[in-house]
Amino acid sequence: MTHDINPTVAAYLDIHPEVAAALAEGRAVVALESTIISHGMPFPQNVEMARGVEDVVREHGAVPATIAVLGGRLKVGLTPEELHLLATDKGVEKISTRDLPVTVALGKHGATTVASTMRVAALAGIRVFATGGTGGVHRGAERSMDVSADLLELAQTDVCVVSAGVKSILDIGLTLEVLETHGIPALTLGSEEFPAFYSRQSGFKAPLTVATPDEAARVLKAKWDLGVSGGVMLANPIPEDAEIPAGEITPQIEQALRDMDALGLKGKDTTPYLLGRMVEITGGRSLAANIALVRHNAMVAAQVAVAYAQLS
């Protein structure tokens, strides 16, 4: 346990020894979410992806800390047995920040979303987090008011989220507007255009850009040194050889959205359904792209974390 964690908070945390040692020594740590394991990919690809992503983080000089809630305990870093449980147990719930107190108090299992992973990472003292795509404003939100808690968490929690932009199934333009409203820096790495998850291009100009992970780390240090609270979104375009061009994927996304509407799905059930339906419609191509972008984000997050640790 690191010395600067509030003792009251520490009573709820189980920090893996490897992660605890890195935090105590000021070394780079990268948080990883668990919803992508339990609700984002089928077994056994989810376990293979999770282990592979942890390996990528280590290969680039940082310590991985996959986050989940198991038996009501906030887990920061998982054993192989815990990872397997997350990947196979159908009783694992998808939990956002609002669900954390209930899941903890009732001793349940929960796979953490971007928002809840950010919150637990911040409690443990972790500043950099790698995921696939960040949540945002859903299409039709002017009627449904469906806006991801990820955006509100970014507005208040001091963690950098490295993603391939926001998920393509969302309204990217409105999401960028909400990020601006809440004062959340939306940095794009190495591109003047904001990415769209499966695709490198979204049709929207990047609000802010950085050229390298080192520059991103300098932004983080300046932001938090200045007392500007809240997180940073670092949008990292999917590698060119793994992308599905926007012109090709857009009709498939629209088909998945129509199928979802026909089923009447709402709220937190929408994203897992849409990601699964995309795998079916694309013949597995979207799953391969998803795995590639997650690994790429893990690499960049590790580079940012290492640079930030050196600055700090």
C-alpha positions as CSV (number, residue, x, y, z in Angstrom):
1,M,0.0,0.0,0.0
2,T,1.4,3.4,-0.9
3,H,1.9,5.9,1.9
4,D,-0.3,8.6,0.5
5,I,-3.6,6.8,0.1
6,N,-6.2,7.9,2.5
7,P,-6.5,5.2,5.2
8,T,-10.3,5.1,4.9
9,V,-10.0,4.5,1.1
10,A,-7.2,2.0,1.6
11,A,-9.5,-0.2,3.6
12,Y,-11.5,-0.9,0.4
13,L,-8.5,-1.4,-1.9
14,D,-6.6,-4.5,-2.8
15,I,-3.5,-3.4,-4.7
16,H,-1.5,-6.1,-6.3
17,P,2.0,-6.3,-4.8
18,E,3.7,-5.5,-8.2
19,V,1.5,-2.4,-8.6
20,A,1.9,-1.3,-5.0
21,A,5.7,-1.5,-5.3
22,A,5.7,0.6,-8.5
23,L,3.5,3.3,-7.0
24,A,5.6,3.4,-3.8
25,E,8.8,3.9,-5.9
26,G,7.2,6.5,-8.2
27,R,7.5,4.2,-11.3
28,A,5.1,4.3,-14.2
29,V,1.7,2.4,-13.8
30,V,-1.0,2.1,-16.4
31,A,-4.6,1.4,-15.3
32,L,-6.7,-0.9,-17.5
33,E,-10.5,-1.4,-17.5
34,S,-12.3,-4.7,-17.1
35,T,-15.7,-4.1,-18.9
36,I,-13.9,-4.8,-22.2
37,I,-13.0,-8.3,-20.7
38,S,-16.5,-9.1,-19.3
39,H,-18.8,-7.4,-21.7
40,G,-16.7,-6.2,-24.7
41,M,-15.3,-9.4,-26.2
42,P,-16.2,-13.1,-26.3
43,F,-14.2,-15.8,-24.4
44,P,-11.4,-16.8,-25.0
45,Q,-10.4,-13.7,-27.0
46,N,-11.1,-11.5,-24.0
47,V,-8.5,-13.3,-21.8
48,E,-6.0,-13.4,-24.6
49,M,-6.5,-9.7,-25.2
50,A,-6.3,-8.8,-21.5
51,R,-3.0,-10.7,-21.0
52,G,-1.6,-9.4,-24.3
53,V,-2.4,-5.8,-23.3
54,E,-0.7,-6.2,-19.9
55,D,2.3,-7.6,-21.7
56,V,2.4,-4.5,-24.0
57,V,2.4,-2.2,-21.0
58,R,5.3,-4.1,-19.5
59,E,7.2,-4.1,-22.7
60,H,7.1,-0.3,-22.8
61,G,8.4,0.2,-19.3
62,A,5.3,0.5,-17.2
63,V,3.4,-1.8,-14.7
64,P,-0.2,-2.8,-15.7
65,A,-3.0,-2.5,-13.2
66,T,-6.2,-4.0,-14.5
67,I,-9.1,-2.7,-12.3
68,A,-12.3,-4.5,-11.2
69,V,-14.5,-5.1,-8.2
70,L,-14.5,-8.7,-7.0
71,G,-16.5,-9.8,-3.9
72,G,-16.9,-6.1,-3.1
73,R,-13.2,-5.4,-3.0
74,L,-11.7,-2.7,-5.3
75,K,-9.0,-4.7,-7.2
76,V,-6.0,-2.7,-8.6
77,G,-4.1,-5.3,-10.5
78,L,-5.4,-8.8,-11.0
79,T,-4.1,-12.4,-10.5
80,P,-4.5,-14.8,-13.5
81,E,-7.3,-16.5,-11.5
82,E,-9.2,-13.2,-11.0
83,L,-8.7,-12.3,-14.7
84,H,-10.2,-15.7,-15.7
85,L,-13.2,-15.2,-13.4
86,L,-13.9,-11.8,-15.0
87,A,-13.7,-13.3,-18.4
88,T,-16.1,-16.3,-17.8
89,D,-18.4,-15.5,-14.8
90,K,-21.8,-14.5,-16.2
91,G,-22.7,-12.8,-12.9
92,V,-20.1,-10.1,-13.3
93,E,-22.1,-6.8,-13.7
94,K,-21.0,-3.8,-15.8
95,I,-20.6,-1.0,-13.3
96,S,-20.0,2.7,-13.7
97,T,-19.2,5.2,-11.0
98,R,-22.7,5.4,-9.7
99,D,-22.7,1.6,-9.1
100,L,-19.4,1.4,-7.2
101,P,-20.9,1.9,-3.7
102,V,-23.6,-0.7,-4.2
103,T,-21.2,-3.3,-5.7
104,V,-18.8,-2.8,-2.8
105,A,-21.4,-2.7,-0.1
106,L,-23.2,-5.8,-1.3
107,G,-20.0,-7.8,-2.0
108,K,-20.7,-8.3,-5.7
109,H,-18.5,-8.7,-8.8
110,G,-18.3,-5.8,-11.2
111,A,-16.4,-5.0,-14.4
112,T,-15.4,-1.4,-14.4
113,T,-16.3,1.0,-17.2
114,V,-14.1,3.9,-18.2
115,A,-15.7,6.2,-15.6
116,S,-15.4,3.7,-12.7
117,T,-11.9,2.6,-13.7
118,M,-10.8,6.3,-13.6
119,R,-12.3,6.7,-10.2
120,V,-10.6,3.6,-8.7
121,A,-7.3,4.5,-10.5
122,A,-7.4,8.0,-8.9
123,L,-8.0,6.5,-5.5
124,A,-4.9,4.3,-5.9
125,G,-2.8,7.2,-7.2
126,I,-2.6,6.1,-10.8
127,R,-2.6,8.9,-13.4
128,V,-2.7,7.2,-16.8
129,F,-5.3,4.7,-18.1
130,A,-5.5,2.9,-21.4
131,T,-8.8,1.7,-22.9
132,G,-10.4,1.0,-26.3
133,G,-12.8,3.8,-26.9
134,T,-14.2,6.4,-24.5
135,G,-18.0,6.8,-24.0
136,G,-19.7,10.0,-25.1
137,V,-23.0,11.5,-26.3
138,H,-25.2,8.8,-27.9
139,R,-26.9,9.4,-31.2
140,G,-30.3,10.8,-30.6
141,A,-29.3,12.2,-27.2
142,E,-31.4,15.3,-27.8
143,R,-34.4,13.0,-27.2
144,S,-32.9,10.3,-24.9
145,M,-30.5,12.5,-22.8
146,D,-28.1,9.5,-23.1
147,V,-24.7,10.9,-22.2
148,S,-22.0,8.6,-20.9
149,A,-20.8,9.1,-17.3
150,D,-17.3,8.8,-18.8
151,L,-17.5,12.5,-19.8
152,L,-18.6,13.7,-16.4
153,E,-15.8,11.6,-14.8
154,L,-13.3,13.1,-17.1
155,A,-14.4,16.6,-15.9
156,Q,-13.6,15.9,-12.3
157,T,-11.0,13.0,-11.9
158,D,-7.3,13.6,-12.5
159,V,-6.5,10.8,-14.9
160,C,-5.4,10.8,-18.5
161,V,-7.5,8.4,-20.6
162,V,-5.7,7.0,-23.7
163,S,-8.3,5.8,-26.2
164,A,-8.9,5.6,-30.0
165,G,-11.2,8.5,-29.6
166,V,-14.9,7.9,-28.7
167,K,-16.7,4.9,-30.0
168,S,-17.9,5.2,-33.6
169,I,-21.5,4.3,-32.5
170,L,-21.7,7.7,-30.8
171,D,-22.3,11.2,-31.9
172,I,-18.7,12.4,-32.1
173,G,-19.6,16.0,-32.9
174,L,-21.8,16.4,-29.8
175,T,-19.3,14.6,-27.7
176,L,-16.6,17.1,-28.6
177,E,-18.9,19.9,-27.7
178,V,-19.6,18.4,-24.2
179,L,-15.8,17.9,-23.7
180,E,-15.3,21.6,-24.5
181,T,-18.1,22.6,-22.2
182,H,-16.6,20.8,-19.2
183,G,-13.1,22.1,-19.9
184,I,-11.7,18.6,-20.7
185,P,-8.6,18.8,-23.0
186,A,-9.3,16.4,-25.9
187,L,-5.8,15.9,-27.3
188,T,-5.2,13.9,-30.5
189,L,-1.8,12.3,-30.9
190,G,0.0,12.9,-34.2
191,S,-3.1,14.0,-36.2
192,E,-5.1,17.1,-37.0
193,E,-8.3,15.1,-37.2
194,F,-10.1,13.5,-34.3
195,P,-10.2,9.7,-34.7
196,A,-13.3,7.5,-34.7
197,F,-12.4,4.2,-33.0
198,Y,-12.4,1.8,-35.9
199,S,-11.4,4.6,-38.3
200,R,-8.5,7.1,-38.2
201,Q,-10.8,9.8,-39.5
202,S,-14.1,11.1,-38.1
203,G,-14.6,14.2,-40.2
204,F,-14.1,16.4,-37.1
205,K,-11.0,18.5,-36.6
206,A,-9.0,17.7,-33.5
207,P,-9.6,20.4,-30.9
208,L,-6.0,20.1,-29.6
209,T,-3.0,18.0,-30.8
210,V,0.3,16.7,-29.4
211,A,3.1,15.2,-31.5
212,T,4.5,12.7,-29.1
213,P,3.7,10.8,-25.8
214,D,6.4,13.0,-24.1
215,E,4.4,16.1,-25.1
216,A,1.2,14.6,-23.7
217,A,3.0,13.9,-20.4
218,R,4.1,17.5,-20.3
219,V,0.5,18.7,-20.8
220,L,-0.6,16.4,-17.8
221,K,2.1,17.9,-15.5
222,A,1.3,21.5,-16.5
223,K,-2.4,20.9,-16.1
224,W,-2.2,19.4,-12.6
225,D,0.6,21.6,-11.4
226,L,-1.6,24.6,-12.3
227,G,-4.4,23.2,-10.2
228,V,-6.6,22.6,-13.2
229,S,-8.5,19.6,-11.9
230,G,-10.0,16.9,-14.0
231,G,-8.8,14.5,-16.6
232,V,-7.4,14.5,-20.1
233,M,-8.6,12.6,-23.2
234,L,-5.7,11.5,-25.3
235,A,-7.1,10.3,-28.6
236,N,-4.7,7.8,-30.3
237,P,-5.7,6.9,-33.9
238,I,-6.0,3.2,-34.6
239,P,-2.9,1.9,-36.6
240,E,-3.4,2.3,-40.4
241,D,-3.1,-1.4,-41.1
242,A,-5.9,-2.3,-38.6
243,E,-8.4,0.4,-39.4
244,I,-11.8,0.0,-41.1
245,P,-12.2,3.1,-43.2
246,A,-15.1,5.4,-42.2
247,G,-16.9,5.0,-45.5
248,E,-17.0,1.3,-45.1
249,I,-17.9,1.0,-41.4
250,T,-20.5,3.8,-41.2
251,P,-23.3,1.8,-43.0
252,Q,-22.5,-1.2,-40.8
253,I,-22.8,1.0,-37.7
254,E,-26.1,2.4,-38.9
255,Q,-27.4,-1.2,-39.4
256,A,-26.4,-2.2,-35.9
257,L,-28.2,0.9,-34.5
258,R,-31.4,0.0,-36.4
259,D,-31.2,-3.5,-35.0
260,M,-30.7,-2.2,-31.5
261,D,-33.7,0.2,-31.8
262,A,-35.9,-2.7,-33.0
263,L,-35.0,-4.5,-29.8
264,G,-35.8,-1.5,-27.7
265,L,-32.5,-1.6,-25.8
266,K,-31.6,1.4,-23.7
267,G,-28.9,2.6,-21.2
268,K,-25.9,0.5,-20.3
269,D,-27.1,-2.4,-22.4
270,T,-26.6,-0.5,-25.6
271,T,-22.8,-0.5,-26.0
272,P,-22.2,-4.3,-25.3
273,Y,-25.0,-5.1,-27.8
274,L,-23.7,-2.8,-30.5
275,L,-20.1,-4.0,-30.2
276,G,-21.3,-7.6,-30.4
277,R,-23.6,-6.9,-33.3
278,M,-20.7,-5.1,-35.1
279,V,-18.6,-8.3,-34.8
280,E,-21.5,-10.2,-36.5
281,I,-22.1,-7.7,-39.3
282,T,-18.4,-7.3,-40.1
283,G,-17.6,-11.0,-39.9
284,G,-15.2,-10.5,-37.0
285,R,-13.3,-7.7,-38.6
286,S,-14.4,-5.2,-36.0
287,L,-13.2,-7.5,-33.2
288,A,-9.7,-7.6,-34.8
289,A,-9.7,-3.9,-35.1
290,N,-10.8,-3.5,-31.5
291,I,-8.0,-5.7,-30.2
292,A,-5.4,-3.9,-32.4
293,L,-6.4,-0.5,-31.1
294,V,-6.5,-1.5,-27.5
295,R,-2.9,-2.9,-27.8
296,H,-1.8,0.3,-29.5
297,N,-3.4,2.5,-26.8
298,A,-1.7,0.4,-24.1
299,M,1.7,1.1,-25.8
300,V,1.1,4.8,-25.9
301,A,-0.3,4.9,-22.4
302,A,2.9,3.2,-21.1
303,Q,5.0,5.7,-23.0
304,V,3.0,8.6,-21.5
305,A,3.2,7.1,-18.0
306,V,6.9,6.6,-18.2
307,A,7.5,10.2,-19.4
308,Y,5.1,11.5,-16.7
309,A,6.9,9.6,-14.0
310,Q,10.2,11.0,-15.1
311,L,8.8,14.6,-15.0
312,S,7.3,14.0,-11.5
